[in-house]
Amino acid sequence: MDSSQRPAAGPLLPGSLAQLIAWARRESFTGCAAIRAGGNLHKLYLQEGHPAGVVLAEGFTTLAQLV
């Protein structure tokens, strides 16, 4: 995926999460990436390309709490 291609909704293929994060970093993306896995919805919040927090099926966690 090059910088002109904005990721779209759809199934994640092997390696595509890493590509999504790399794209977000290059483009200084601010927003939310939602990932549905095993019937659960997880969200990764980004601010200017940097991870700002996550919402796991269990609830909101700041990145600092997660690591």
Buried (B, 14 or more C-beta within 10 A) or exposed (E): EEEEEEBEEEEBEEEBEEBBBEBBBEBEBEEEBEEEEEEEEBEBBBEEBEBEBBBEEEEEEEEEEEE
